[in-house]
């Protein structure tokens, strides 16, 4: 066993699960990136900042 003075909270697999690139199938991708009606409405509002 190595003498590592760092605290290990997550395993490398858990770190990959949390911070790695997700792999979605087509249905999961559609559900994850779809917007609810309120979100869709907000995305079409004009920006507060004027365009230069």
HELIX and SHEET records of a PDB file:
HELIX    1   1 UNK A   12  UNK A   19  1                                   8    
HELIX    2   2 UNK A   26  UNK A   33  1                                   8    
HELIX    3   3 UNK A   37  UNK A   43  1                                   7    
END                                                                             
